Amino acid sequence: MRIRFPGTPVRVGETWRHCNPRDKIVVRVTKLSDTRIEVVDAATGKRPRSLLRHSFHASPVTHTGAQRKTGYVQVSAAPLPTPEERIRDAIQLVREAKTATSVDLDKLLADLDEALLPLPF
């Protein structure tokens, strides 16, 4: 019985290349959802498309050691925001909500949660 691990962690801003050596496709992640990842061409920022999350792999080889022929592997990671940047983003979210005529509290809390957690202190 094989143990299934959760999917490879993917963040907005990261660059990924196609596993097939004949393909020179390099994409940049622009948006994430539970099952899909929105990407654009890394060089041009054009050709937006949606890819399945399970197509993104942590390693260019399979569990048996064979070279992958499908999917994407990471080329460069997105820079992690500093705690100060994350707090600044959260403050900006609160300021925008304060000036808005109506606020979706659930969305505001979700955005704050994403901006602040996990802080390293």
N, C-alpha and C positions, 0 to 999 in steps of 0.2 A: 504494500500500500504506500503510495506516494503522499507526502505531506504537502499541501498547497499553502504557499506563503502569500500574504497580501501583495497587491501590486507594487511595482516599483514607484517610489516617491517621485513625483514630478512637480516642478514649481514654474510659475509664470516667469518668462524671461530666459529660461534655459534653452540651449541649442542642442539639437539631436540630429544624428545622421542615420540614413537608411543602412540596414545590415548587409544588404546585397552589395558586394563589391563593384558590380557593374553599374549600380545606380549612384549618382553623385548628389542625391537629394539631401539637403540640410534644411531643417525647419527650426523655427523659434516658437515656443509656446506662448500663446496670448491669453487663453482662458481655460479654466478647468471646470469640469462637472464630475458627477459620480462615475459615469461610464464613458464619457467622451472628453477629448482634449482638442481645443481649437488651436490651429497652428497657421503660420504664414511662412513663405520662403525666407530663410535667414538673411540672404544677401539683399533681397529687394523689398521685403515686407509686403509683397503682393501674393496673389493666389491663396486667399484664405480657404481653409478646409477643416473638416472635423474628422479626427481619427479615434479609433477605439482605444480606451485606456490600456487594455491588455496588450497592445502592440508596442508598448514602451518597456524595454528590458534593461536590467541592471548590468548585464554582461553580454558581450558579443558572441558567447558560446552557450550552448545548451547544457543541461545537467549531465548529458552523456559526453560532453567535450567537443561536439561537432559545431562547426561555425554556423551561426544563424544566417538564414537566407531571407527572412522576412522580419518586419518590425523595425524598431529604432533603438539606438543606444546613445547615451549621453556624450556630447562633445564638450560642452562647457556649462557649468552651473551658474545659476542666477546669483548675484551678490545678495547676501543676507542683509536686510536693513538693520541698522544699529538700534538699540533700545530707544535712543533719543528720537530717531526718525519715526519709529513706531508710535511713540507717545505723541509726537507732533501730528501724525496722521489721525490719531484718535481725537485729539483736540479739534482738528479741522472738521471732523465728522460731527462733533457736538456743536460747533459754531454754525455749521450749515443747517443742522436740525433746529437750532434755536431761531434762526431767521426764516425758516420755512413756515408756510401757513398751516400745513398739516404734516404730521410726522407718522410714518409707519414704525411704531416702536419695536416690533419684532425685527424688522430690517435693520434699524439703527443698532440694536443690541447685537445682531449677528455681525454687522460690519465692525463694531467695536471689539467684539470677541476675536475676529480675524486680525484686526490691527494690533491687538495687545497680547494675545496668548500665543505661545508661551514666552513670557519675558524671562530673562535669565536671572531674575532675583526674586 
